[in-house]
Amino acid sequence: MFDTHAHLNAIQFEEDLEDVIQRALDEGISHIVVVGFDQPTIKGALKLADTYDFIYAAVGWHPVDAVDMTPEDLQWIEKLADHPKVVAIGEMGLDYHWDKSPKDVQQRVFRQQIQLAKKVKLPIIIHNREATQDVVDILREEGAEEVGGIMHCYSGSLEVAKECIEMNFYISFGGPVTFKNAKKPKEVAKEIPIDRLLIETDCPYLSPHPLRGKRNEPSYVKYVAEAIAELREMPLEDLVKKTTENAKRLYQISD
């Protein structure tokens, strides 16, 4: 299994990180992408990617913290794109739920990162919270289809998912697809083309059923895979094989 979006660089893993990583290996996790979204978490992601063969890094700036990003930070991210284990730029996007960063600042930083990704030829990881139309409009306006990427922890409609797939994006599902009342994610996970489907944890957040409320970790991605395989009425091993192939293709990982 390939956990396409994890935050093992989070403070929640400081005490038992090695145990968490061992449990992931024991459960058959073959690859993890650890996502950095500000200076400390980017450094943490790179350290993990340098330490473990099967861990890769994504580097970017989170929309909630867009107001804190300096031109120097953007230049730094561009330099890090050369690192052999940096496989994506992100997470980036828009988050209108929190009001720390004004919308215009978020949009500017989002556009800058898409332009940077096109320059360094890496896919992008999209964070979208309560900002769907603006996210889709900016992706289209900036020609994001040139690099494509991931709609991370997708919770939107099937119609928007299809629009994103047309723009060369993959649709990734985490813990919420296992929740009983998650009608939209279940519908999308069932209906989209299998060659555009990914699984993730977004750990330590969004633990799947039956572990809601506990700290999430990469080994729990199996619950996401099981839920989607059931929705699609296909063998779990086929779902795992396909989503891993998809992730390796997107992230340009050959091993």
Sequence and secondary structure as in RCSB ss.txt:
>XXXX:A:sequence
MFDTHAHLNAIQFEEDLEDVIQRALDEGISHIVVVGFDQPTIKGALKLADTYDFIYAAVGWHPVDAVDMTPEDLQ
WIEKLADHPKVVAIGEMGLDYHWDKSPKDVQQRVFRQQIQLAKKVKLPIIIHNREATQDVVDILREEGAEEVGGI
MHCYSGSLEVAKECIEMNFYISFGGPVTFKNAKKPKEVAKEIPIDRLLIETDCPYLSPHPLRGKRNEPSYVKYVA
EAIAELREMPLEDLVKKTTENAKRLYQISD
>XXXX:A:secstr
 EEEEE TTSGGGTTTHHHHHHHHHHTT  EEEEEE SHHHHHHHHHHHHH TTEEEEE   GGGGGG  HHHHH
HHHHHTTSTTEEEEEEEEEE SS SS HHHHHHHHHHHHHHHHHHT  EEEEEES HHHHHHHHHHTTGGGT EE
ETT  S HHHHHHHHHTTEEEEE GGGGSTT HHHHHHHHHS GGGEEE   TTSS  TTSTTS   GGGHHHHH
HHHHHHHT  HHHHHHHHHHHHHHHHT   
